């Protein structure tokens, strides 16, 4: 059974691999045997990820990429294929909330909405499309793993972000149905509150413990905990799994963790 989780001979691209969850997933794929192309906008960050992978005996290289630009994503995948001759795994992890705009819904500006969609939804489409083209030509399948957010299933006042992440869930399902005849699986990881790194000081630790107390398991997730799930979805262990969303949130959604940023207002009688 454990052999089905091995990734020797396979090649992965991970976007947003310069820190946090992306770095953890890139390292986990390497530990399972895959060669990994680490992509992000910041060269120093992906160089650090590559250094950690190669220092542990793995194989990796860094490629800068702005995932909001489809041509750069195409170049990223082409560089992977040039270097290794193939691509087997695409982890579309890059994303972010963007510049926070304090505005009522009816006043929310077009450019802010478009920027969040570009970073968190269009980027996943560009990554999936670029990877799928090569996977189809290879003829032996592959795995595409998109990363969404628990906010996709509940919403909050930063509405553009959960809107985009909700689109990622639908994108994955639709892509899964279109690519299934080519033995390409498409699934989504849906993280809840997960620490991107160890708390740097006592104040940050206290805040993390406070936030974690609202979750059924009574703690926040840690970045490395996404690695095993990523390996499972990339490997033959999940060969009959496609079009699915995997929530990893310590039971937050199941336990009724509600939307943030809203305050109920009640008229009180005498």
N, C-alpha and C positions, 0 to 999 in steps of 0.2 A: 504494500500500500504506500509506504513512504517513497518508493521509487517514482510514483506518479507525480510527486511534488518536485522532482528534480528538473532543472532547466538547462543542463549542459547542452552546448551546441546551439542554444537559442540566443536571439539578440533582442534587446529591449530599448525603447526610447522612453524617457521619463521627462515630461515638462514640469517646470517649477521644481527642479531637483536641487536647487541651491540651498535649501534650508527646510527645516520642519518636516512635514509629512512627506514631501517629495524626496527629500534626502533619505528619510527612513525607508521608503519604498524602493528607491534605487539601490540602497545597500542590501535590503532583503533579497531582491532579485539577484544581485550579485552573489550573495551567500548561497543561493539555491543553484548557482552555476551559470547564470546568464551573463553575457557581455552587455554592458549598459552604456548608452549614450545619454549623458546628463545635460539637459537644456534649461536655460533660464536667461533673463536679460543681463544679469550681473555676473561678469566673468569670474571675479574673485570667489563668489559663492560656489559656483559649479566646479571651479578648480579645487576647492576644499573638499567637495563631495567626491570628486575623482581621486584625490589624494587619499581619502579614507578608504575608498574601495580598493585601490591598487596597493595600498599599504597592508591590506588584509589578504593580499594575494589574488584579488579579482582583476577583471579587465574592463576598462572604461575609458572614455574620453569626453571632453566638454565641448559643447557647441552653443554659442550664444544664439538666442532666438526670441523675438517678440511675437508671441503667439497670436496677437491681434492682427498680424499681417500674414495673409495666406501664403504669399510668395516665400516668406522666411520659414514658414512651417514646411513647405514643399522642399526647400533647400535642406532643412534639418533632416528630413527623412532620406533625401537623396544622399546626403553625406554618410548617413548610417549605412545605406546599401552599398555605397562606394567602398566603405571601410571594411564591412563584414560580409558583403554579398547578399544580405537579406535583412528583413525585419520580421520578427515573430510576435512581438508584444509592443503595444503602444499604451502608455499610461498618460492620459491627458489630465494632469493634475494642476497645472498653472491656473491661477485665478486670484481674486481679491475683491474687496468691497469698493475699491476706488476712492475718490474724493467724496467725503460725506457732505451731502447737500441738505441744509436745513430749509425745507420748503414744504408747503402743503401739497397734497397730491395734485391738485388742479394747477399748481404753479411750477411743478417739477420740470426742469429744462430738458430740451431734446438732447443736447450734447452730453449731459450727465448720464441720461438713460442709455444712450448709444454706447458710451464708454464702458459702462458696466456690462452690457450685453456682449460687447466685443471681447472683453477679458474673460467672461465666465460662460458664454454660450457659443459664440461664433468660433472661439478658439478651439473648443472641443470638436466642432464640426470640421474645421480645417485639419486638425490632427487626425481625426478618424478617417477623413477622406484621403489624406495623403498616405496614411498607413495602408488602408484597404486596397488602394490601387496597386501597391507593390505586393501585398499579400495575395491578391487574386492572381497576379502574373506568376508568382512563385508556385501556386497550385497546391499548396499543402496546408492551407488554413492559417489561423493566427488568433490572437486574443487582443481585443481593444477594451481598455478599462478607463472609464470616465470617472471623475471625482465631482460629486455634487455637494450638498450640504443639507443638514436637517431642517434648515430654514425653508427649503423647498417644499416641505410638507406642512408648514404652519404660518410662515410669513412674519414680517415685522415692519417697523416704520421705515427701515432702509429697503423699501419695497422692490427696488430694481434688482438687488442682489438675489433675494429669494425667487423673484420672477425668472431671472436667468438660470438659476440652479434648477428650478422646476422644469425649464426647457431642456436641461441636460438629461433629466429622467426620461422625458418623451423622446429625445434624440436617440438615446441608447436603445430604447424599445424598438423604434422604427428602423434604426440601422441594423439591429439584430435580425429583424425579419427579412431585410433586404440582403444581408450578407450570409445568412445561414446556408444557402445553397453552395456557398464557397467554403464552408467549414470555418468561417470566421465568427467567433463569438464576441458579443458586446455586452458588457455589464457595467454597473455603476456602484461605486463605493460612496456611502452617504455618512460622513463623519458628523458626530455631534460636537460637544465641547471637548476639544483635544488640545493639550499643551503642545506648543511648537518646539519647546526646549525646556530644560529644567528651570524652575523659578530662580532668578538671579540673586534675590535677596529675601529677607524675612517678610517684608511687606508684600512682595509678589507671591510668596508662598502662602501667606495668610489669605490673600484675595483668591488664590486658586482653591484653597480649602473651603472658603465661604461659598464659592460658586459650585464646587463639587458637592456640597452638602444638600443641594437641591435635586440631585440626581439619585435614582434608586440605589446605585452601587456606592454612593456616598463619596465619590471622588471624580475628578476630571480624568479623561483618557490621556494616555501618554503617546507621543509621536511614534514610538517604535511599535506600538500595538497594531498599526495599520499594515506593517510589513508582512506578517503572516497571511492576512486576508488577501493582499495583493498577489503574493506568491500562489495562493490557492487558485485565484481567478486566472492567473497567467498560465497555469500548469494543466497537465492532463487530468489532474484530480477533479477538475470542474468541466470535463469534456461534454457533459450533458446539460450544462448551465449556460443559458444565454437570455438576454433581455430582462435580467433581474436587477433589483436594487438591494444592496446589502447595507443595512443600517448598523453602524458601530458607534453607539452613543451611551453605553452604560444603562440602557433602559429609559433614557430621557423622554423619548416620544411615547413609549409604552406607559410610562408612569404619569403622563399628563403634564410634562413640562410645557408651560404655555408661552404664547408670544411675549416678546419683551418690548418695552417702550410704550406701553399703554397703561393708563391709570383709570380704573373704573370710577365713574361719578354717579352718586346716588343722591336722590332727594330724600332727606330724612324728615319724617313727620314729627309733630309735637309729641 
